[in-house]
Amino acid sequence: MHIIGVILGGGAGTRLQPLTRDRAKPAVPIGGKYRLVDIPLSNCLNSRVRCIYLLTQYNSVSLHAHVSSTYRFDEFHRGFVRVLAAQQTPDTAGWFEGTADAVRKSFRYFMDEQPELILILSGDQLYRMDFNAVIRDHLERDADVTIATKPMPRHEAGSLGIMQVDSKMRIVRFAEKPGDTPLLDELRAPLEGEDRYLASMGIYVFKTSVLRRLLEEGDHSDFGKHIIPAAIDQMAVYSHVFDGYWRDIGTVGSFWKANLDMTEIRPEFSFYDMHAPIFTHMRYLPPSKINCCDLNRCLLSEGCIITGHRILHSIVGIRAVVGQGSVIEHTVMMGADYFEDPSAPREVVPIGIGRDCFIRNAIIDKNARIGDGAYITPDGKPDGTSTPLYTVRDGVIVIPKKAIIPPGARI
């Protein structure tokens, strides 16, 4: 059976600003050395789904560069990762207007492969899943659509899209963000001994003919709001229950927390799984060099030069430089895209974190320059504060890409 994967690159990513100021959401670095798009792509490859389309629109240059330089298949293999950007055609002159609209405008390219099933994924989620289990359920039930769902406790379910299922796991009802209401009580999942609710993960398997019909029936723009409710009313739509780790990384707070959770001694999501590895660009960097530093609960990427005092509960990205005496706590450092020329003028603040800095509860984007003695925390700053040098969101201070923080600055 021929199956293609379709990864939705997402919109402008306003809730992740300033991390999405110069890049698409799927291109945002995660875990020190990866990018968000590596997660769905790796899940596809590990599940033997080798024909993959990535639909993009906003700030897509770095995403294109990463995908084209990383996911190269040999000429004797029919697999590919193909980027489809929004474009003007004789039929349309506009941008993608939502997830369903993006698939509708790209559908003719999918048909070149004559797929029997189409697997649709989001580009900004963190999880590890064998899609073969979802596809097996789909085929055994002769489903028109299968939706991956995640059991959630009641206090989290009200803000999600919740599915009501019958005893055979056929979805009979869908409610978008029902809140803490009597409606939520009606949607409780038939999971023995547990008060849980099935939330949509935004992972769908469609029969190709069914998806074509749903897209052609109207100009609906979104899967969650339009296509899925229409399918439930008309077709055989089933739930595949996934009870592993899954996080939707749509905000600065959720991104920061998901990264730092990886530093725990026994993290819920780990990159240390060789049975289902997460792939990324091979950089051939030298080992990290630790001159002097107390490192505790950290992920340290390759190519770093660390001469700090203490780094606690933090992610240290590729080619990161930390100067003598600096303290970094609960921080995601994305590192740098290149090693700086040692002959650069001394009046320029070097890339990385200088000497005697203090940084807490922060995200330091790539190629940022933090001068000696800088003090950076979100303490005392109203949420939503945004300046050219920093943004505060969800209790986290974000230093944007290529920002220059002068020596001695207190932010």
N, C-alpha and C positions, 0 to 999 in steps of 0.2 A: 504494500500500500504506500502510495507516494504522499508525503506530508510536507508542507512548507511552514516555516515559522515567519511571523510578521511581528516586528518589534516597533512599538509606537514611541517615537522620539519625544513626544510631549510638546507642550506649548512654551510660552515665554518663561515659565518658572519663576514668577514674581515672588512667591513665598520663600524661594531660596536665594533671593538677592542678598548680598552682591556676588555670591558664588556663580550665578548665572548671568552676570553682567556681560561677560565676554565669551561665554560658552553655552552650549545646550545642556539641559539637565543630565542626559545620559553621559556627557563628557566630564562631569564633575568627579575629581579624584576621590577615592575612598580607600580606606585600609592601608594608606601609606604608598602603595605602588600601583593600585588598580584604578579603573574608572567604572562608574555605575553600569555602563553598557556591557562591561565584561560579565556581569552576573547573568542576565538573560541569554547572552550569546553562549556562555560556558554551559549553562543548563541545557540549551539546545544541542550543543555538540556532544555533551555527555549522554544525552538521550538519543543520539544518532539522528537528530533532525539536522540535516546538513545543507539544506537549501533555505536561506534566511534572507529576508528583506528587512531593511531598517528605514523607517519613514521619518524624515527630518524636515525641519523648517527654520527654526530660530537659531542664530549663532552657530551654524553647523560646521564651520571650517575645521576646528580642532577635532570634532567628532569624526568627520570624514577622514582626516589625516590619521587618527588613531586606528580606525577600523581598517583602512586600506593598507597600513603598514604592519598590522598585527595578524589579521585573519586571511592569510594567503594559503590556498589549497593547491596541491600539485596538479599538473595538467592532466593526469590520468584519473582524477576524481571529479565527479560531476558536482560536488558541493561548492557553495559560494556564500559569501555575505555581500549582498548588493544594497548599496545606499540609494534610496529614492527620495529626492528632494522635491518639495512643492515647486510646480512649474506652470507656465502658461502653455496651453494647448488649444487646438481649434475648438474644443468643447468647453474649456474653462479658462478664465483669466485671473482667478483669485487664489488666495492662500488656502491651506487646509483650515476648515472652520470647526474642527473637532475630531475626535478619534475615529468616528464612523465615516466622516467626510474624507479623512486621509485615506482610509482603506478603499472607499468608493472610487476616489480619483486615481488610485494605484492599481485597481483590480485587474485591468487589462494586462498589466505586466505579470501578475501572478499566474494568469491563464497560460502564459508561455510554457509553464511547467506542467500544466494539466494536473493539478493536485486533486486528490480525493478528499483530503482534510486540510483545514487551515487552522494553525495554532496561533492565537493572537496574545501578545504579551506586552506588559508595560516596560518602559526603559528606566524606571526610577524606583525599583524595589530591591530589597536585599533578602535572598532566600536561596536554598538549594533544593531542587525538586527533580525527580525522575519523571519526565513527561510521559514516558511509556505507561506508567500506571494510570494516568488520566486517559490516555488514548485507549488503553485496554478496557477501562470502564465504559468509555464512549461506544466502543464497538460491541461489547457484550450486551449493552442495553439498547442497541440500535437507536441511539440518541440522535436528534437533530443538532442539539447544542449541549455541550457539557461545560459547566462553570466550576472552576476550582474555588472551594470555600474554606474558610479558616474558622474553627470554633473559637468564639470569643466570650469572655465573661460579660455579665449584664452591664456592669459599669462602663465598659468600653463599647458595647454594641450599639448604643443609641446614636453615636456619631458616624456610623458606617452604613453601607448598603446591606440590608439583611434579607436573606432568603428563607422562605418557609417551605418545608419539604414534607412529602407524605412518607409512609412507611417504606416505600421503595426508593426513596431519595429523589423522586421526581419533584422539581420545583413547581410550586403552585401559586406562589405569591412573592412579590418583591416590594420592599419598602426602603426608600432612600432616606437615611438619617432619621429614623422614627423617634429618637429622643427617649427620655424616661417617661413613657406614656403607657396606657393600657394596650395600645397597638403593639408595643414591643413585647409585652407578655404573650400576645397571641402568636408571635413568631418564634417562640422557643423551639429549639431543635430537639428531635426525638433521640437524644443521646442518653443512654441509660445512666441514671444516678448523678447527672450533672446539669446544672443550670447554665446552659450555654446556648449561643446563637450563632448561626452560620453567616459569616460576613463574606461578601464577594471579594476575591483577591485580584480581580481584573485580569484573570487568565482564562481564556476561552478556547474550546475546540469546536469548530463548525464543520458540518458537511459543506463542501464547496457550493453545491447547488442551493442549499438553505441560506448561506451567507449572501449569495448573489440575489436571491429573492428578497431578502430583508432589506438589502441596500437599494434595490430598485423600486421598492414599494413607496418610497417617499424620499424627502431630502433631509431626513433626520441626521443630526450632526454628531451625536454622542452615543457610545455603546451603553454606558451605565444608565443614562437617562431615557434613552429612546429605543435602541435596538433590542436590548435584553428584555425590557418589559413587553415589547411587541412579540418577541419570540415565545415568552412564557404563555402568553394568551393564545398563541396559534399552534405551537409545536411541542415536540417532546424534548423538554429541557431538564437535564439532570444535574445533580450536585456530585462532585468528587471532593470528599472531605480530606483536607491536608492538615495534619496536626503538628507539623514541624515548625521551625523558626521562620518567620516572615515579618518584614517591616516595610511599610510604605514610607519612603524617604522623600517627603514633599515639603518639609519645613526645615529651617535652620536648626531648631531644637531637636527634631527627630534625627537629622543628619549627624549632629554633634554626639547625641547619645548613642546612636547605632555604632559609630566609630569607636567611642570609648568603651562600649560594652565588649568589644573584641579584645581588649587588654586584660580582661579578667582571667583568673587562673583556669577556670573552666567556662569559657564563653559559650553562649547558646549558638552563635554562628562562628565557625572557625574556618580559616583558609587552609588548615592543616589536615586536609582530607584528600589523599592521593587517589581514592577510588572515584572521586568526582571533583577534580581540580578546577580552580578558577583560573582561566587563561588571561594573559595580558601581553603587552608589548615587551619583547626581549631587548634589554638595554645594554647588557654586557658591562655593567658598572663594577668598579672595584669594591672590595669589602668595606664595611663601615669601620671607621677608626675612632676608638674611644680613648682620648688622651687622659681625661679625668672626669668622672661624673658618677653620681649615685642614681642608677636607673631602677625604677620600681614600677611594675605593671605597665610596660611599654611595648609597643610594636616598633621596632627599629628597622627601617628600610635600608637598602644598599646605597653605597656611595656617600655616606654621611661622614662628617668630621665633627666630633662632639668633645667639647672641652668645658662643659658646664659644671655647675655645682650640684643641681638635682633636677631630674625629670621624673615626674610622678603621674601615673595614670594618663598617659598621653600617646598619641600617634606621631611618629617622626617619619616624614616622607622622604622620598629619594633626594639625594644630594643636599640634604639639610646641613646647615652649619650652625652650631651653637657655641657662642663665645664663653670665655672663662668667667666663672662666678655666676652665671645666669641660672635662674630658677624658673622652671616651667611646670605647671600643674593643670591637670584636667583640660588639656589643649590638643587640638588637631593641627599639626603642622604639615602642610602639603609639600614642602620642599621646594625644589627648583628644577627648571627645564634644562639647565646647563651649568657647568662649572665656570665660575667667573675667572676671567683673566687676572692672574696675580699682579700684572703690571698696570691694572686700572688705576686711574688717578686717586690719590689718597683723600681728596676732598669729597668723593662720592661715598655714601654709606654702602658698605658691601652687602651683597645678597645674603640673607640669613638673619640670625639673631646675634646681636653684638655682645659685648662684655657686660656683666653685672646687671642684666635685665631681669625683670620680674613679670611673668605672664601667667594669668590664671583664667579658666573658663573662657577659652578663646578658640577661634579658628584663624589660622594664619595661612592665607592663600599663597599660591605659587609665586616665586620670584619677589616676594616682599622683602624690604630692607628695613630692619629694626636697628636703630642706632644704639650705641652704648648707653647703659643706664636707663633705658626706657622702662616705664611702669604701665602695664596694660591689663585692666580688668573691667568687667561690666558694672562693678559696684557703683551705686549712686547715679546711674544713667537710666533715664526712662526708656522703657521698651519702645522700639520704633525709631529711636534716634539714628539719623543717617547723615554722615558728613563725607567729604572726599577721602578722609583717612580711616574711617571706621563706621560700622553699623552695629547697632545692638538689637538683637531679636531673640525672643524666647529665653532671655537671661544669658545669652552668649554674645560676646563681642567678636566681630568679624573684621579682620584686616584684609582688604581686598587685594587682588592680584596686582603685583608691581607697585604696591603702595610704598612710600618712603616715610618712615617714622623717624624724625630727627633725634639725635642724641639727647638724652635727658628728658624726653617728652613724658608727660604723665597723662595717660588716656584712660 
